[in-house]
Amino acid sequence: MSGALEPAASIISRFGGQDRVIAITGASRTRVYRWTQSKDAGGTGGVIPTNHALTLLQYAKDNGVPVTADDFLPVRTAA
């Protein structure tokens, strides 16, 4: 996912990649890909939607995936 936006790209990687995240969340391949794309390109700007973030957090808790709720928050850069 070259040029992928954070934090979505890192979270997808921690869960084992796009296919694994699709299996966990039930989201389409296109939807998961869009989490890593800029808003200008039709994506979410690196933000994973809340309903899918909650699903991933529960999966992480149940399966020992090292992520926390804070990991899902976008990092603001100084202007």
GUDODREN-161349 format. One record per atom (N, C-alpha, C, O): x, y, z; atom name; chain. Coordinates in nm, 3 decimals, padded with zeros to 5 digits. Layout:
SEMI      c1      c2      c3  a c
SEMI       X       Y       Z CA A
...
***
This chain:
SEMI      c1      c2      c3  a c
SEMI  00.083 -00.118  00.000  N A
SEMI  00.000  00.000  00.000 CA A
SEMI  00.087  00.124  00.000  C A
SEMI  00.086  00.202  00.095  O A
SEMI  00.160  00.140 -00.103  N A
SEMI  00.248  00.255 -00.115 CA A
SEMI  00.168  00.384 -00.113  C A
SEMI  00.067  00.396 -00.182  O A
SEMI  00.213  00.480 -00.035  N A
SEMI  00.144  00.609 -00.026 CA A
SEMI  00.021  00.603  00.062  C A
SEMI -00.057  00.698  00.065  O A
SEMI  00.002  00.494  00.134  N A
SEMI -00.115  00.476  00.219 CA A
SEMI -00.107  00.569  00.339  C A
SEMI  00.001  00.598  00.391  O A
SEMI -00.222  00.615  00.381  N A
SEMI -00.229  00.709  00.492 CA A
SEMI -00.243  00.639  00.626  C A
SEMI -00.294  00.528  00.636  O A
SEMI -00.197  00.708  00.727  N A
SEMI -00.202  00.660  00.865 CA A
SEMI -00.321  00.721  00.938  C A
SEMI -00.367  00.829  00.901  O A
SEMI -00.372  00.654  01.039  N A
SEMI -00.321  00.532  01.100 CA A
SEMI -00.370  00.403  01.034  C A
SEMI -00.328  00.294  01.073  O A
SEMI -00.458  00.414  00.935  N A
SEMI -00.519  00.294  00.875 CA A
SEMI -00.415  00.196  00.822  C A
SEMI -00.427  00.076  00.844  O A
SEMI -00.314  00.244  00.754  N A
SEMI -00.214  00.154  00.694 CA A
SEMI -00.143  00.071  00.801  C A
SEMI -00.123 -00.049  00.782  O A
SEMI -00.106  00.132  00.911  N A
SEMI -00.037  00.059  01.019 CA A
SEMI -00.130 -00.041  01.087  C A
SEMI -00.087 -00.152  01.120  O A
SEMI -00.254 -00.003  01.107  N A
SEMI -00.349 -00.093  01.172 CA A
SEMI -00.376 -00.215  01.083  C A
SEMI -00.377 -00.328  01.131  O A
SEMI -00.397 -00.191  00.956  N A
SEMI -00.419 -00.301  00.862 CA A
SEMI -00.300 -00.396  00.867  C A
SEMI -00.318 -00.518  00.868  O A
SEMI -00.182 -00.342  00.870  N A
SEMI -00.061 -00.424  00.876 CA A
SEMI -00.056 -00.506  01.005  C A
SEMI -00.021 -00.624  01.002  O A
SEMI -00.090 -00.446  01.118  N A
SEMI -00.086 -00.516  01.247 CA A
SEMI -00.182 -00.635  01.251  C A
SEMI -00.157 -00.734  01.320  O A
SEMI -00.290 -00.624  01.177  N A
SEMI -00.387 -00.734  01.175 CA A
SEMI -00.353 -00.840  01.071  C A
SEMI -00.425 -00.939  01.058  O A
SEMI -00.244 -00.820  00.997  N A
SEMI -00.202 -00.921  00.902 CA A
SEMI -00.235 -00.890  00.757  C A
SEMI -00.224 -00.977  00.671  O A
SEMI -00.275 -00.768  00.731  N A
SEMI -00.298 -00.728  00.594 CA A
SEMI -00.445 -00.709  00.559  C A
SEMI -00.535 -00.737  00.639  O A
SEMI -00.465 -00.662  00.440  N A
SEMI -00.598 -00.625  00.392 CA A
SEMI -00.695 -00.744  00.393  C A
SEMI -00.810 -00.730  00.435  O A
SEMI -00.651 -00.859  00.346  N A
SEMI -00.740 -00.975  00.342 CA A
SEMI -00.788 -01.015  00.480  C A
SEMI -00.904 -01.051  00.498  O A
SEMI -00.700 -01.009  00.578  N A
SEMI -00.737 -01.045  00.715 CA A
SEMI -00.837 -00.945  00.771  C A
SEMI -00.933 -00.984  00.837  O A
SEMI -00.816 -00.815  00.746  N A
SEMI -00.908 -00.711  00.794 CA A
SEMI -01.045 -00.728  00.728  C A
SEMI -01.148 -00.709  00.793  O A
SEMI -01.047 -00.762  00.600  N A
SEMI -01.173 -00.788  00.530 CA A
SEMI -01.247 -00.903  00.598  C A
SEMI -01.368 -00.894  00.620  O A
SEMI -01.176 -01.010  00.630  N A
SEMI -01.238 -01.126  00.694 CA A
SEMI -01.293 -01.090  00.833  C A
SEMI -01.400 -01.139  00.871  O A
SEMI -01.222 -01.008  00.907  N A
SEMI -01.263 -00.972  01.043 CA A
SEMI -01.383 -00.879  01.040  C A
SEMI -01.479 -00.898  01.115  O A
SEMI -01.380 -00.778  00.953  N A
SEMI -01.482 -00.673  00.955 CA A
SEMI -01.601 -00.700  00.864  C A
SEMI -01.710 -00.648  00.887  O A
SEMI -01.581 -00.781  00.761  N A
SEMI -01.686 -00.801  00.662 CA A
SEMI -01.694 -00.687  00.561  C A
SEMI -01.784 -00.684  00.477  O A
SEMI -01.602 -00.593  00.570  N A
SEMI -01.598 -00.481  00.476 CA A
SEMI -01.547 -00.529  00.341  C A
SEMI -01.473 -00.627  00.333  O A
SEMI -01.585 -00.460  00.236  N A
SEMI -01.537 -00.497  00.103 CA A
SEMI -01.391 -00.458  00.085  C A
SEMI -01.339 -00.374  00.159  O A
SEMI -01.326 -00.519 -00.010  N A
SEMI -01.188 -00.487 -00.043 CA A
SEMI -01.173 -00.338 -00.076  C A
SEMI -01.079 -00.272 -00.031  O A
SEMI -01.267 -00.286 -00.153  N A
SEMI -01.263 -00.144 -00.192 CA A
SEMI -01.274 -00.055 -00.070  C A
SEMI -01.202  00.044 -00.058  O A
SEMI -01.364 -00.090  00.021  N A
SEMI -01.385 -00.009  00.142 CA A
SEMI -01.257 -00.004  00.225  C A
SEMI -01.214  00.103  00.267  O A
SEMI -01.197 -00.119  00.248  N A
SEMI -01.074 -00.123  00.329 CA A
SEMI -00.963 -00.044  00.260  C A
SEMI -00.890  00.030  00.325  O A
SEMI -00.950 -00.058  00.129  N A
SEMI -00.850  00.018  00.054 CA A
SEMI -00.872  00.168  00.073  C A
SEMI -00.777  00.244  00.090  O A
SEMI -00.996  00.211  00.069  N A
SEMI -01.026  00.354  00.081 CA A
SEMI -00.989  00.413  00.216  C A
SEMI -00.969  00.533  00.228  O A
SEMI -00.980  00.328  00.317  N A
SEMI -00.937  00.379  00.448 CA A
SEMI -00.795  00.434  00.441  C A
SEMI -00.757  00.518  00.522  O A
SEMI -00.719  00.388  00.346  N A
SEMI -00.578  00.427  00.336 CA A
SEMI -00.554  00.539  00.234  C A
SEMI -00.440  00.576  00.207  O A
SEMI -00.661  00.591  00.177  N A
SEMI -00.648  00.691  00.072 CA A
SEMI -00.694  00.829  00.120  C A
SEMI -00.773  00.840  00.215  O A
SEMI -00.644  00.933  00.054  N A
SEMI -00.680  01.070  00.091 CA A
SEMI -00.827  01.096  00.061  C A
SEMI -00.888  01.028 -00.022  O A
SEMI -00.882  01.194  00.128  N A
SEMI -01.020  01.232  00.102 CA A
SEMI -01.036  01.281 -00.042  C A
SEMI -01.140  01.259 -00.105  O A
SEMI -00.935  01.348 -00.093  N A
SEMI -00.939  01.397 -00.231 CA A
SEMI -00.949  01.283 -00.331  C A
SEMI -01.002  01.300 -00.441  O A
SEMI -00.899  01.166 -00.294  N A
SEMI -00.901  01.049 -00.382 CA A
SEMI -01.020  00.957 -00.351  C A
SEMI -01.025  00.844 -00.399  O A
SEMI -01.115  01.005 -00.271  N A
SEMI -01.233  00.925 -00.239 CA A
SEMI -01.218  00.836 -00.117  C A
SEMI -01.302  00.750 -00.091  O A
SEMI -01.110  00.857 -00.042  N A
SEMI -01.086  00.777  00.076 CA A
SEMI -01.131  00.844  00.204  C A
SEMI -01.204  00.944  00.202  O A
SEMI -01.086  00.789  00.315  N A
SEMI -01.123  00.842  00.447 CA A
SEMI -01.011  00.923  00.511  C A
SEMI -01.023  00.968  00.625  O A
SEMI -00.903  00.941  00.439  N A
SEMI -00.791  01.016  00.494 CA A
SEMI -00.713  00.942  00.600  C A
SEMI -00.650  01.003  00.686  O A
SEMI -00.716  00.809  00.594  N A
SEMI -00.641  00.728  00.691 CA A
SEMI -00.719  00.690  00.814  C A
SEMI -00.665  00.626  00.905  O A
SEMI -00.846  00.728  00.819  N A
SEMI -00.930  00.700  00.935 CA A
SEMI -01.016  00.576  00.908  C A
SEMI -01.081  00.567  00.804  O A
SEMI -01.016  00.483  01.001  N A
SEMI -01.102  00.366  00.992 CA A
SEMI -01.235  00.403  01.057  C A
SEMI -01.238  00.448  01.171  O A
SEMI -01.346  00.384  00.985  N A
SEMI -01.478  00.419  01.041 CA A
SEMI -01.502  00.350  01.175  C A
SEMI -01.457  00.238  01.197  O A
SEMI -01.575  00.418  01.262  N A
SEMI -01.595  00.374  01.399 CA A
SEMI -01.649  00.232  01.409  C A
SEMI -01.600  00.153  01.490  O A
SEMI -01.749  00.198  01.328  N A
SEMI -01.807  00.063  01.342 CA A
SEMI -01.703 -00.045  01.313  C A
SEMI -01.702 -00.148  01.380  O A
SEMI -01.617 -00.023  01.215  N A
SEMI -01.513 -00.121  01.185 CA A
SEMI -01.399 -00.115  01.287  C A
SEMI -01.340 -00.218  01.320  O A
SEMI -01.370  00.004  01.337  N A
SEMI -01.267  00.017  01.440 CA A
SEMI -01.307 -00.061  01.565  C A
SEMI -01.224 -00.128  01.626  O A
SEMI -01.434 -00.052  01.603  N A
SEMI -01.481 -00.125  01.721 CA A
SEMI -01.473 -00.276  01.700  C A
SEMI -01.436 -00.350  01.791  O A
SEMI -01.506 -00.321  01.581  N A
SEMI -01.495 -00.464  01.549 CA A
SEMI -01.350 -00.509  01.559  C A
SEMI -01.321 -00.614  01.616  O A
SEMI -01.259 -00.430  01.504  N A
SEMI -01.117 -00.464  01.508 CA A
SEMI -01.064 -00.461  01.651  C A
SEMI -00.984 -00.547  01.689  O A
SEMI -01.107 -00.364  01.730  N A
SEMI -01.063 -00.357  01.870 CA A
SEMI -01.110 -00.479  01.949  C A
SEMI -01.034 -00.533  02.029  O A
SEMI -01.232 -00.523  01.926  N A
SEMI -01.282 -00.641  01.997 CA A
SEMI -01.204 -00.765  01.953  C A
SEMI -01.168 -00.848  02.036  O A
SEMI -01.179 -00.776  01.824  N A
SEMI -01.100 -00.888  01.772 CA A
SEMI -00.960 -00.886  01.835  C A
SEMI -00.907 -00.990  01.876  O A
SEMI -00.900 -00.767  01.843  N A
SEMI -00.767 -00.754  01.901 CA A
SEMI -00.766 -00.801  02.046  C A
SEMI -00.676 -00.873  02.089  O A
SEMI -00.866 -00.759  02.120  N A
SEMI -00.876 -00.798  02.261 CA A
SEMI -00.890 -00.949  02.275  C A
SEMI -00.826 -01.011  02.360  O A
SEMI -00.973 -01.008  02.191  N A
SEMI -01.000 -01.152  02.199 CA A
SEMI -00.885 -01.237  02.147  C A
SEMI -00.875 -01.355  02.182  O A
SEMI -00.798 -01.179  02.063  N A
SEMI -00.696 -01.259  01.995 CA A
SEMI -00.553 -01.210  02.017  C A
SEMI -00.460 -01.257  01.951  O A
SEMI -00.535 -01.117  02.110  N A
SEMI -00.400 -01.074  02.145 CA A
SEMI -00.327 -00.992  02.040  C A
SEMI -00.204 -00.994  02.033  O A
SEMI -00.403 -00.921  01.957  N A
SEMI -00.340 -00.833  01.858 CA A
SEMI -00.300 -00.705  01.931  C A
SEMI -00.384 -00.645  01.998  O A
SEMI -00.174 -00.662  01.919  N A
SEMI -00.125 -00.548  01.997 CA A
SEMI -00.168 -00.412  01.941  C A
SEMI -00.088 -00.340  01.882  O A
SEMI -00.296 -00.378  01.960  N A
SEMI -00.346 -00.245  01.924 CA A
SEMI -00.433 -00.193  02.037  C A
SEMI -00.490 -00.271  02.114  O A
SEMI -00.441 -00.061  02.047  N A
SEMI -00.527  00.004  02.145 CA A
SEMI -00.616  00.102  02.072  C A
SEMI -00.595  00.132  01.954  O A
SEMI -00.715  00.152  02.141  N A
SEMI -00.805  00.251  02.082 CA A
SEMI -00.727  00.374  02.035  C A
SEMI -00.760  00.432  01.932  O A
SEMI -00.625  00.413  02.109  N A
SEMI -00.544  00.529  02.070 CA A
SEMI -00.477  00.510  01.934  C A
SEMI -00.454  00.608  01.863  O A
SEMI -00.447  00.387  01.899  N A
SEMI -00.383  00.360  01.770 CA A
SEMI -00.471  00.398  01.652  C A
SEMI -00.420  00.422  01.542  O A
SEMI -00.601  00.404  01.673  N A
SEMI -00.696  00.435  01.567 CA A
SEMI -00.715  00.585  01.545  C A
SEMI -00.775  00.627  01.446  O A
SEMI -00.662  00.665  01.637  N A
SEMI -00.677  00.809  01.626 CA A
SEMI -00.577  00.869  01.528  C A
SEMI -00.459  00.835  01.531  O A
SEMI -00.625  00.958  01.441  N A
SEMI -00.531  01.022  01.348 CA A
SEMI -00.437  01.114  01.425  C A
SEMI -00.473  01.172  01.527  O A
SEMI -00.317  01.126  01.374  N A
SEMI -00.217  01.214  01.434 CA A
SEMI -00.221  01.347  01.360  C A
SEMI -00.210  01.352  01.237  O A
SEMI -00.237  01.451  01.434  N A
SEMI -00.239  01.584  01.372 CA A
SEMI -00.097  01.633  01.354  C A
SEMI -00.012  01.614  01.441  O A
SEMI -00.074  01.695  01.241  N A
SEMI  00.058  01.754  01.216 CA A
SEMI  00.048  01.904  01.236  C A
SEMI -00.057  01.964  01.214  O A
SEMI  00.158  01.964  01.277  N A
SEMI  00.161  02.108  01.297 CA A
SEMI  00.142  02.180  01.164  C A
SEMI  00.193  02.138  01.060  O A
SEMI  00.070  02.288  01.170  N A
SEMI  00.042  02.365  01.048 CA A
SEMI  00.162  02.445  01.003  C A
SEMI  00.156  02.515  00.903  O A
***
